[in-house]
Amino acid sequence: MAELGAHLTAEAAGDDRPSIFEAVAQDSLMAAVKPALLHLVKVLAESNPARYGLLWRRFDEIYVLLDFLLQQHYLARCSASFSENFYSLKRIPTGDGKQQPLATAGLPKKQHWKSLLLLILVPYLKGKLEKLVSSLREEDEYSIHPPSSSWKRFYRAFLAAYPFVNMAWEGWFLIQQLCYILGKAQHHSPLLRLAGVRLVRLTAEDIQALEKKLAVAASSQTHSIKTRMQSAVRKALGGIAFSLSTGLSVCVFFLQFLDWWYSSENQETIKSLTALPTPPPPVHLDHEVDSALLPKLKTVCPLCHKVRVNATALSTSGFVFCYRCVYNYVKTHQRCPITGYTTELQHLVKLYSPES
């Protein structure tokens, strides 16, 4: 424990290497945004299916497209993803030593596209795989395939293997984080290692260069029609990405609150806060259940004491009678003949036996 605390202290005191807390926090930022947006789209789709139903059905694809624009904008402008830039971090190629490129220089093309694909495709494919596993489990419970079919054997083997594959995947990330904490690795995530980059903190020179680049882009004017069109397209895409980033920056804590509020672990608390009080039990009409009226045989009607014909139950009490007997009694007395609960004709429920 002392060695781990020493590593954490040295890590926090480092010049450019972010602490494990910063690295994990920026990872969890985007992970919290998607569920909150998904719930927001779900509420909109339920309130107006005709207008927002497409957003709900194609949410994953629309989210990937918007995420692509957002991450491409930040990787090109700041050499970092949105969440990394939010925590004042940037990406540099793994081999770079003391002479780090400025954030405005961007990543080499190979590392740029690797970073973009791993930022977008890996969460998308993992989400799709989890949905596939969930649907296969439901299909396995209510399967119409014969037990000996090869398809059923295949996806049962897949369902049996998936927890171990998922455990190995999560374990890979955990081991990488432990190595990062102990100073044995430059990356806290295997995805950064696959992209060939590592995270460092923004320096004062980086911040000045970013501010200068933003000011130059705002004041630059072009005269060529072709250049103006290209600039307009770039500005439009940049504007969309900037709007997304600004909106996310403003709403990120609100979205995290929504994610916490609607999380499965919090559902019991929500129910205790929002549930209506339990209504009191129904009051008997000055008498208890008359056990003398109840026949010993379950197939006998309590009113005529004969074998039931056209068995009919009362939804207010659950007792079963002949249809003609209970119909006439309820029509006359407006109550259950056994319990005395107030009953109307609409509470009669016809029962159908398997034989009929």
Solvent accessible surface area in square Angstrom, and as a share of the most:
residue,aa,sasa,rsa
1,M,193,0.86
2,A,90,0.70
3,E,116,0.52
4,L,60,0.30
5,G,33,0.31
6,A,61,0.48
7,H,55,0.25
8,L,48,0.24
9,T,94,0.54
10,A,66,0.51
11,E,7,0.03
12,A,63,0.49
13,A,79,0.61
14,G,30,0.29
15,D,141,0.73
16,D,39,0.20
17,R,55,0.20
18,P,1,0.01
19,S,10,0.07
20,I,12,0.06
21,F,139,0.58
22,E,47,0.21
23,A,0,0.00
24,V,60,0.35
25,A,30,0.23
26,Q,6,0.03
27,D,66,0.34
28,S,54,0.35
29,L,3,0.02
30,M,32,0.14
31,A,67,0.52
32,A,15,0.12
33,V,1,0.00
34,K,49,0.21
35,P,57,0.36
36,A,1,0.01
37,L,47,0.23
38,L,62,0.31
39,H,46,0.20
40,L,83,0.41
41,V,18,0.10
42,K,84,0.36
43,V,71,0.41
44,L,61,0.30
45,A,10,0.08
46,E,119,0.53
47,S,84,0.54
48,N,51,0.26
49,P,91,0.57
50,A,107,0.83
51,R,170,0.62
52,Y,57,0.22
53,G,7,0.07
54,L,106,0.53
55,L,64,0.32
56,W,106,0.37
57,R,164,0.60
58,R,137,0.50
59,F,17,0.07
60,D,14,0.07
61,E,67,0.30
62,I,57,0.29
63,Y,31,0.12
64,V,32,0.19
65,L,108,0.54
66,L,67,0.34
67,D,16,0.08
68,F,74,0.31
69,L,33,0.16
70,L,4,0.02
71,Q,5,0.02
72,Q,53,0.24
73,H,36,0.16
74,Y,16,0.06
75,L,0,0.00
76,A,50,0.39
77,R,61,0.22
78,C,0,0.00
79,S,4,0.02
80,A,0,0.00
81,S,1,0.01
82,F,4,0.02
83,S,5,0.03
84,E,3,0.01
85,N,34,0.17
86,F,71,0.29
87,Y,74,0.28
88,S,60,0.39
89,L,0,0.00
90,K,4,0.02
91,R,14,0.05
92,I,1,0.01
93,P,21,0.13
94,T,43,0.25
95,G,77,0.74
96,D,43,0.22
97,G,48,0.47
98,K,204,0.86
99,Q,170,0.75
100,Q,49,0.22
101,P,46,0.29
102,L,81,0.40
103,A,1,0.00
104,T,32,0.18
105,A,72,0.55
106,G,19,0.18
107,L,20,0.10
108,P,65,0.41
109,K,157,0.66
110,K,138,0.58
111,Q,38,0.17
112,H,19,0.08
113,W,114,0.40
114,K,79,0.34
115,S,0,0.00
116,L,1,0.01
117,L,94,0.47
118,L,35,0.17
119,L,42,0.21
120,I,11,0.06
121,L,73,0.36
122,V,31,0.18
123,P,74,0.46
124,Y,47,0.18
125,L,107,0.53
126,K,60,0.26
127,G,23,0.22
128,K,73,0.31
129,L,66,0.33
130,E,79,0.35
131,K,115,0.49
132,L,88,0.44
133,V,3,0.02
134,S,57,0.37
135,S,57,0.37
136,L,15,0.07
137,R,109,0.40
138,E,107,0.48
139,E,65,0.29
140,D,38,0.19
141,E,125,0.56
142,Y,174,0.66
143,S,30,0.19
144,I,164,0.83
145,H,59,0.26
146,P,79,0.50
147,P,111,0.70
148,S,84,0.54
149,S,24,0.16
150,S,80,0.52
151,W,116,0.41
152,K,16,0.07
153,R,139,0.51
154,F,129,0.54
155,Y,0,0.00
156,R,113,0.41
157,A,61,0.47
158,F,60,0.25
159,L,21,0.11
160,A,63,0.49
161,A,48,0.37
162,Y,25,0.09
163,P,61,0.38
164,F,139,0.58
165,V,93,0.53
166,N,49,0.25
167,M,127,0.57
168,A,66,0.51
169,W,75,0.26
170,E,82,0.37
171,G,25,0.24
172,W,105,0.37
173,F,38,0.16
174,L,102,0.51
175,I,108,0.55
176,Q,13,0.06
177,Q,45,0.20
178,L,86,0.43
179,C,43,0.26
180,Y,5,0.02
181,I,27,0.14
182,L,62,0.31
183,G,47,0.45
184,K,157,0.67
185,A,21,0.17
186,Q,90,0.40
187,H,15,0.07
188,H,3,0.01
189,S,11,0.07
190,P,1,0.00
191,L,36,0.18
192,L,8,0.04
193,R,156,0.57
194,L,93,0.47
195,A,1,0.01
196,G,21,0.21
197,V,0,0.00
198,R,27,0.10
199,L,8,0.04
200,V,0,0.00
201,R,54,0.20
202,L,30,0.15
203,T,55,0.32
204,A,67,0.52
205,E,104,0.46
206,D,0,0.00
207,I,83,0.42
208,Q,119,0.53
209,A,19,0.15
210,L,22,0.11
211,E,109,0.49
212,K,145,0.61
213,K,80,0.34
214,L,112,0.56
215,A,61,0.48
216,V,84,0.48
217,A,56,0.44
218,A,88,0.68
219,S,85,0.55
220,S,64,0.41
221,Q,154,0.68
222,T,50,0.29
223,H,151,0.67
224,S,58,0.37
225,I,133,0.67
226,K,142,0.60
227,T,52,0.30
228,R,130,0.48
229,M,128,0.57
230,Q,82,0.36
231,S,21,0.14
232,A,57,0.44
233,V,90,0.52
234,R,149,0.55
235,K,128,0.54
236,A,58,0.45
237,L,86,0.43
238,G,18,0.18
239,G,34,0.33
240,I,79,0.40
241,A,1,0.01
242,F,120,0.50
243,S,70,0.45
244,L,47,0.24
245,S,2,0.02
246,T,60,0.35
247,G,33,0.32
248,L,21,0.11
249,S,43,0.28
250,V,114,0.66
251,C,56,0.33
252,V,0,0.00
253,F,138,0.57
254,F,119,0.50
255,L,8,0.04
256,Q,59,0.26
257,F,103,0.43
258,L,27,0.13
259,D,46,0.24
260,W,134,0.47
261,W,67,0.24
262,Y,98,0.37
263,S,29,0.18
264,S,89,0.57
265,E,148,0.66
266,N,11,0.06
267,Q,61,0.27
268,E,124,0.56
269,T,66,0.38
270,I,22,0.11
271,K,117,0.49
272,S,87,0.56
273,L,123,0.61
274,T,88,0.51
275,A,70,0.54
276,L,161,0.80
277,P,118,0.74
278,T,127,0.74
279,P,104,0.66
280,P,115,0.72
281,P,109,0.68
282,P,89,0.56
283,V,129,0.74
284,H,56,0.25
285,L,84,0.42
286,D,150,0.78
287,H,72,0.32
288,E,127,0.57
289,V,58,0.33
290,D,62,0.32
291,S,88,0.57
292,A,87,0.68
293,L,57,0.28
294,L,66,0.33
295,P,38,0.24
296,K,205,0.87
297,L,120,0.60
298,K,183,0.77
299,T,79,0.46
300,V,20,0.12
301,C,0,0.00
302,P,7,0.05
303,L,51,0.26
304,C,44,0.26
305,H,102,0.46
306,K,140,0.59
307,V,105,0.61
308,R,63,0.23
309,V,101,0.58
310,N,89,0.45
311,A,26,0.20
312,T,1,0.00
313,A,13,0.10
314,L,0,0.00
315,S,73,0.47
316,T,44,0.25
317,S,32,0.21
318,G,51,0.49
319,F,56,0.23
320,V,34,0.19
321,F,0,0.00
322,C,9,0.05
323,Y,93,0.35
324,R,184,0.67
325,C,32,0.19
326,V,0,0.00
327,Y,71,0.27
328,N,80,0.41
329,Y,44,0.17
330,V,2,0.01
331,K,117,0.50
332,T,95,0.55
333,H,86,0.39
334,Q,82,0.37
335,R,64,0.23
336,C,0,0.00
337,P,7,0.04
338,I,0,0.00
339,T,7,0.04
340,G,0,0.00
341,Y,43,0.16
342,T,90,0.52
343,T,0,0.00
344,E,75,0.34
345,L,69,0.34
346,Q,145,0.64
347,H,49,0.22
348,L,30,0.15
349,V,69,0.40
350,K,77,0.33
351,L,72,0.36
352,Y,172,0.65
353,S,57,0.37
354,P,134,0.84
355,E,154,0.69
356,S,112,0.72
